[in-house]
């Protein structure tokens, strides 16, 4: 909490005690390194970060150190190396996903790669490479819709002089569950008044959900008469599916679809979900698999259905 409040003089005292009590905690070493870094004690910060990696050289720790360095604008080449290692390792793990063998531990990989893209993009922002920064941060924001990535993307747009894109992005961020505290002030500064913020946010209220919703025309037309969904008010006509997307920046297709739960009469629509067009923002053409879970809803008296993809951090079960 002291680190978050930028009270680093107080933070390092508590974190030194924590490090003494839990010498095998990489997370404590990262936080201690952050405090030292912001106190200008570079040698101590480097030692704490190195100790964290000795304890746990994992993508999450690489990422956490890289993000601290990027925020401070320190040792950016090293930060880029750590962030790239986190991304590369996680992308490799994602390539092993199979729609028929989804494991609970696989569910966190999608959220993780989005976070690591954001960090790598933020490192490039700190280095002044806005074009590369935008690619990674935009991909992170599109996939996870995290407020931190959205706030970063807005800042990139601002830096590039695209005021309209920055305003739109900040308004979307303020519709997320846990908006960054600074985002409102950034949007108010662009709009010229804090009084205009609420209207801008309200205007984009439904846009976040729409960005991860696919509408299928005539999807339920192929269902047998006795398989067509009944009254949606009774929760029939609703089912959950996993969709495994594969490809690169230029093209993305659904490699596989798996029915999870809900109205079993919608299972035949797996083929429609497989053929659907998915707009996935990826930072480059590195082959990648993205696992998404979503809810298919086919209301009564219509042949159109919607497939609403859940936020990656909300997907915690394979059932």
MOWOWO-V250809 format. One record per pair of residues at least 24 apart in sequence whose ideal C-beta (glycine too) atoms are under 8 Angstrom apart, sorted by the first residue. I is the first residue (numbers start at 0). J is the second residue. If there is no record, write none. Layout:
i | j
I | J
I | J
This chain:
i | j
1 | 34
2 | 30
2 | 33
2 | 34
2 | 37
5 | 37
7 | 34
7 | 37
7 | 38
8 | 38
10 | 34
11 | 35
11 | 38
18 | 47
23 | 54
24 | 54
25 | 51
25 | 52
25 | 54
25 | 55
25 | 57
25 | 60
26 | 51
26 | 60
26 | 63
28 | 54
29 | 60
29 | 63
29 | 64
29 | 67
32 | 64
32 | 67
33 | 67
36 | 67
36 | 68
36 | 71
36 | 73
37 | 71
41 | 73
45 | 74
58 | 84
58 | 85
58 | 86
58 | 88
58 | 89
58 | 111
58 | 115
59 | 85
59 | 111
61 | 85
62 | 114
62 | 115
62 | 118
65 | 118
65 | 119
65 | 122
66 | 118
66 | 121
68 | 122
69 | 118
69 | 121
69 | 122
69 | 124
69 | 125
70 | 121
70 | 125
72 | 125
75 | 122
75 | 125
75 | 126
78 | 122
78 | 125
79 | 119
79 | 122
79 | 123
79 | 126
82 | 115
82 | 118
82 | 119
82 | 122
83 | 119
85 | 115
85 | 118
85 | 119
86 | 112
86 | 115
86 | 116
86 | 119
89 | 115
90 | 285
90 | 287
93 | 287
93 | 288
93 | 289
93 | 290
94 | 286
94 | 287
94 | 288
96 | 243
96 | 288
96 | 290
97 | 243
97 | 255
98 | 241
98 | 243
98 | 254
98 | 255
98 | 256
98 | 257
99 | 255
99 | 257
101 | 241
101 | 257
101 | 290
101 | 317
102 | 317
103 | 315
103 | 316
103 | 317
105 | 290
106 | 290
106 | 311
106 | 314
106 | 315
106 | 316
106 | 317
108 | 290
109 | 142
109 | 143
109 | 289
109 | 290
109 | 291
109 | 311
109 | 314
110 | 143
110 | 311
110 | 312
112 | 142
113 | 138
113 | 139
113 | 142
113 | 143
113 | 145
113 | 148
113 | 311
114 | 139
114 | 143
114 | 145
114 | 148
116 | 142
116 | 148
116 | 282
117 | 145
117 | 147
117 | 148
117 | 151
120 | 151
120 | 155
120 | 282
121 | 151
124 | 151
124 | 154
124 | 155
124 | 158
129 | 155
129 | 158
129 | 159
133 | 159
134 | 282
134 | 283
135 | 282
137 | 280
137 | 282
138 | 280
138 | 281
138 | 282
140 | 168
140 | 280
141 | 210
141 | 279
141 | 280
142 | 279
142 | 280
142 | 289
142 | 311
143 | 310
143 | 311
143 | 312
144 | 175
144 | 207
144 | 210
144 | 211
144 | 310
145 | 175
146 | 172
146 | 175
146 | 176
146 | 177
146 | 178
146 | 179
146 | 182
147 | 179
149 | 175
149 | 179
149 | 182
150 | 179
150 | 181
150 | 182
150 | 185
153 | 182
153 | 185
153 | 186
154 | 185
157 | 185
157 | 189
162 | 189
165 | 189
166 | 190
166 | 199
167 | 203
170 | 199
170 | 200
170 | 202
170 | 203
171 | 203
171 | 206
171 | 207
173 | 200
174 | 200
174 | 203
174 | 204
174 | 206
174 | 207
175 | 207
208 | 307
211 | 293
211 | 307
211 | 308
211 | 310
212 | 305
212 | 306
212 | 307
212 | 308
213 | 275
213 | 276
213 | 277
213 | 305
213 | 306
213 | 308
214 | 303
214 | 304
214 | 305
215 | 268
215 | 271
215 | 272
215 | 275
215 | 303
215 | 304
215 | 305
215 | 306
216 | 302
216 | 303
217 | 302
217 | 303
218 | 268
218 | 271
218 | 297
218 | 302
218 | 303
218 | 304
219 | 268
219 | 297
219 | 301
219 | 302
219 | 303
219 | 304
220 | 302
221 | 267
221 | 271
222 | 264
222 | 265
222 | 267
222 | 268
226 | 264
226 | 267
227 | 264
227 | 297
228 | 262
228 | 264
228 | 265
228 | 297
228 | 298
228 | 299
229 | 299
230 | 299
231 | 296
231 | 297
231 | 298
231 | 299
234 | 262
235 | 262
235 | 264
236 | 262
236 | 265
236 | 296
236 | 297
236 | 298
236 | 299
237 | 261
237 | 262
237 | 265
237 | 294
237 | 295
237 | 296
237 | 297
238 | 262
238 | 263
238 | 265
238 | 266
238 | 294
238 | 295
239 | 292
239 | 293
239 | 294
239 | 295
240 | 269
240 | 272
240 | 292
240 | 293
240 | 295
240 | 306
241 | 290
241 | 291
241 | 292
241 | 317
242 | 272
242 | 273
242 | 277
242 | 290
242 | 291
242 | 292
242 | 293
242 | 308
243 | 288
243 | 289
243 | 290
244 | 277
244 | 279
244 | 288
244 | 289
244 | 290
244 | 291
245 | 286
245 | 287
245 | 288
245 | 289
246 | 279
246 | 281
246 | 286
246 | 287
247 | 281
247 | 283
247 | 284
247 | 285
247 | 286
247 | 287
248 | 281
248 | 282
248 | 283
248 | 284
249 | 284
251 | 277
251 | 278
251 | 279
251 | 281
251 | 289
252 | 277
253 | 277
254 | 288
259 | 292
259 | 317
259 | 318
260 | 318
261 | 294
261 | 295
265 | 295
265 | 297
268 | 295
268 | 297
268 | 304
271 | 304
272 | 306
275 | 306
